[in-house]
Amino acid sequence: MANRVSKTLLFSLFVSSFLAAASAGNFYRDVDITWGDGRGKILRRGNSLSLSLDKASGSGFQSKRAYLFGRFDVQMKLVPGNSAGTLTSQGNMHDEIDLEFLGNQSGSPYTLHTNVYSQGKGNREQEFHLWFDPTMKFHTYSVIWNPQRIIILVDNIPIRVFGNSESIGVPYPKNQPMKIQASLWDAEDWATQGGKVKTDWSKAPFTAYYRNLSALTTDSDGSKGWLTQDLDEQGRKLLRWVQMHYMIYNYCADRNRRFSHRECSRSRLL
């Protein structure tokens, strides 16, 4: 299939305790399956959705609405077993907040690749291994996007904060509404060990599952605490724990790149 990059603002993905209080969305009502020729399926009366990939094509969906700021959550269960060469992504148009899950060989961890684009400029990658197997059960992936900062969380644990540094000339996504998008596609040219490990098509179809998609925005009922949300002391401790033990790449620590990004001099938590 032709390479197709469809990224997602989220998500996410991205709450366990949070979703207990928020009404979950319905996929029939909230999203359109945008490509895949039947490989994307809405299940259980709209309560869940699956995306599949085979050698002919992957699949994807996007939200019917575009959003300017909000808290976005989704629960996902990723492709199990040998998922080398597959890429499950969430992200947006340029502006863009990306979470991409790079498939693996059996027994090796997924890589969660994150990036932030504004005005078409990205190259702000941070990558992580997760502290659990994301294929065994559903986990929650979240994005809080407000005028001051972007916070990416996994099971309500912050893994990344990207602050608004416009005061020092760093673009920040704040003017362009974005749609939530998700896709599962063939990225064997680069996704696993830089493309050294190719997709084993004998294991196809590869399937990822989604449920409990939630978007809290300025026109939602209830609390709008997300609009000014920052990390408290416990949140900062959790962020340091993740970055110390599970971060495997940080553009701000890359000696070949950090000096081209002004925000890298501001905080170790970017």
FENCORQUI-V81613 format. One record per pair of residues at least 4 apart in sequence whose C-alpha atoms are under 8 Angstrom apart, sorted by sequence separation. I is the first residue (numbers start at 1). J is the second residue. If there is no record, write none. Layout:
BEGIN
i = (I	I)
j = (J	J)
END
This chain:
BEGIN
i = (8	9	10	15	16	17	18	19	25	26	27	28	36	42	43	44	53	54	79	92	104	105	117	118	130	133	134	145	146	153	154	165	166	187	188	190	191	192	193	200	201	216	225	231	232	233	234	235	236	237	238	239	240	241	242	243	249	250	254	255	257	258	262	263	264	19	25	27	35	42	43	53	91	92	104	117	134	144	145	153	154	165	166	189	190	192	231	241	242	252	253	259	42	43	52	53	91	92	104	116	117	144	145	152	153	164	165	166	189	190	192	218	251	252	258	264	33	42	43	51	52	90	91	103	104	115	116	117	143	144	151	152	153	164	165	188	189	217	251	263	33	41	42	51	90	91	102	103	115	116	143	144	151	152	164	216	40	41	51	89	90	91	101	102	115	116	143	151	152	188	189	218	252	40	41	78	89	90	101	102	115	142	143	151	188	39	40	89	101	102	114	115	141	142	150	151	188	39	40	88	89	100	101	113	114	141	142	149	150	252	39	87	88	99	100	113	114	141	142	149	150	186	28	39	87	88	99	100	113	140	141	142	149	27	87	88	98	99	112	113	139	140	141	148	149	86	87	98	99	111	112	139	140	148	28	29	85	86	97	98	111	112	147	28	84	85	86	97	98	111	112	27	39	40	84	85	96	97	110	111	26	27	39	40	83	84	96	97	109	110	26	27	36	40	82	83	84	95	96	109	25	26	27	36	37	82	83	95	96	35	36	82	83	94	95	35	36	79	81	82	94	95	109	110	184	34	35	81	94	95	33	34	35	81	94	33	34	94	147	33	34	146	32	33	240	31	32	239	31	32	31	32	30	31	30	30	116	121	119	118	119	1	6	118	119	1	80	117	118	1	78	79	80	117	77	78	14	15	76	77	13	14	15	77	12	13	14	77	11	12	13	14	77	10	11	12	13	76	77	10	11	13	75	76	10	75	76	75	76	74	75	73	74	73	74	73	72	73	71	72	71	72	71	70	71	69	70	69	70	13	69	96	158	12	69	95	157	11	159	160	10	11	146	147	148	158	159	8	9	10	95	145	146	147	149	157	158	7	8	9	96	144	145	146	157	6	7	8	9	95	146	159	6	7	8	158	159	6	7	93	144	6	7	13	92	93	9	10	11	12	92	8	9	10	11	92	103	104	7	8	9	10	91	92	102	103	7	8	9	90	91	102	7	8	90	91	170	7	90	105	170	7	89	90	169	170	88	89	168	88	89	168	87	88	87	88	86	87	165	86	87	86	87	85	86	85	86	85	84	85	87	69	85	86	68	85	86	68	84	85	162	163	68	69	84	161	162	68	160	161	67	68	85	160	66	67	66	67	85	66	84	85	86	65	66	84	85	64	84	131	63	83	84	130	62	63	83	129	62	63	82	128	129	62	128	129	61	62	88	127	128	60	61	82	126	127	128	60	61	126	127	60	83	126	127	16	59	60	125	126	15	58	59	125	126	14	15	58	59	125	13	14	15	58	79	124	13	14	57	58	79	123	124	12	13	14	57	78	79	11	12	13	78	10	11	12	53	77	78	10	11	51	52	53	76	77	10	51	53	76	77	9	76	75	76	74	75	74	75	14	74	75	14	15	16	73	74	12	13	14	15	16	73	74	11	13	15	72	73	72	73	71	72	71	72	70	71	55	70	71	54	70	69	70	55	68	69	54	67	53	54	53	54	52	53	52	53	52	71	51	52	70	50	51	70	50	51	69	50	49	50	48	49	48	49	48	47	48	47	9	11	9	10	8	9	10	8	9	8	7	8	6	7	8	6	7	6	5	4	3	3	3	1	26	27	25	26	24	25	24	25	24	25	23	22	19	19)
j = (12	13	14	19	20	21	22	23	29	30	31	32	40	46	47	48	57	58	83	96	108	109	121	122	134	137	138	149	150	157	158	169	170	191	192	194	195	196	197	204	205	220	229	235	236	237	238	239	240	241	242	243	244	245	246	247	253	254	258	259	261	262	266	267	268	24	30	32	40	47	48	58	96	97	109	122	139	149	150	158	159	170	171	194	195	197	236	246	247	257	258	264	48	49	58	59	97	98	110	122	123	150	151	158	159	170	171	172	195	196	198	224	257	258	264	270	40	49	50	58	59	97	98	110	111	122	123	124	150	151	158	159	160	171	172	195	196	224	258	270	41	49	50	59	98	99	110	111	123	124	151	152	159	160	172	224	49	50	60	98	99	100	110	111	124	125	152	160	161	197	198	227	261	50	51	88	99	100	111	112	125	152	153	161	198	50	51	100	112	113	125	126	152	153	161	162	199	51	52	100	101	112	113	125	126	153	154	161	162	264	52	100	101	112	113	126	127	154	155	162	163	199	42	53	101	102	113	114	127	154	155	156	163	42	102	103	113	114	127	128	154	155	156	163	164	102	103	114	115	127	128	155	156	164	45	46	102	103	114	115	128	129	164	46	102	103	104	115	116	129	130	46	58	59	103	104	115	116	129	130	46	47	59	60	103	104	116	117	129	130	47	48	57	61	103	104	105	116	117	130	47	48	49	58	59	104	105	117	118	58	59	105	106	117	118	59	60	103	105	106	118	119	133	134	208	59	60	106	119	120	59	60	61	107	120	60	61	121	174	61	62	174	61	62	269	61	62	269	62	63	63	64	63	64	64	65	162	171	171	171	172	55	60	172	173	56	135	172	173	57	134	135	136	173	134	135	72	73	134	135	72	73	74	136	72	73	74	137	72	73	74	75	138	72	73	74	75	138	139	73	74	76	138	139	74	139	140	140	141	140	141	140	141	141	142	142	142	143	142	143	143	144	144	144	145	144	145	145	146	90	146	173	235	90	147	173	235	90	238	239	90	91	226	227	228	238	239	89	90	91	176	226	227	228	230	238	239	89	90	91	178	226	227	228	239	89	90	91	92	178	229	242	90	91	92	242	243	91	92	178	229	92	93	99	178	179	96	97	98	99	179	96	97	98	99	180	191	192	96	97	98	99	180	181	191	192	97	98	99	180	181	192	98	99	181	182	261	99	182	197	262	100	182	183	262	263	182	183	262	183	184	263	183	184	184	185	184	185	263	185	186	186	187	186	187	187	188	188	188	189	191	174	190	191	174	191	192	175	191	192	269	270	176	177	192	269	270	177	269	270	177	178	195	270	177	178	178	179	197	179	197	198	199	179	180	198	199	179	199	246	179	199	200	246	179	180	200	246	180	181	200	246	247	181	247	248	181	182	208	247	248	181	182	203	247	248	249	182	183	248	249	183	206	249	250	140	183	184	249	250	140	183	184	250	251	140	141	184	185	251	140	141	142	185	206	251	141	142	185	186	207	251	252	141	142	143	186	207	208	141	142	143	208	141	142	143	184	208	209	142	143	183	184	185	208	209	143	184	186	209	210	143	210	210	211	210	211	211	212	152	212	213	153	154	155	212	213	152	153	154	155	156	213	214	152	154	156	213	214	214	215	214	215	215	216	215	216	201	216	217	201	217	217	218	204	217	218	204	217	204	205	205	206	205	206	206	207	207	226	207	208	226	207	208	227	208	209	227	209	209	210	209	210	210	211	211	211	212	212	178	180	179	180	179	180	181	180	181	181	181	182	181	182	183	182	183	183	185	185	185	186	187	186	212	213	212	213	212	213	213	214	214	215	214	214	212	214)
END
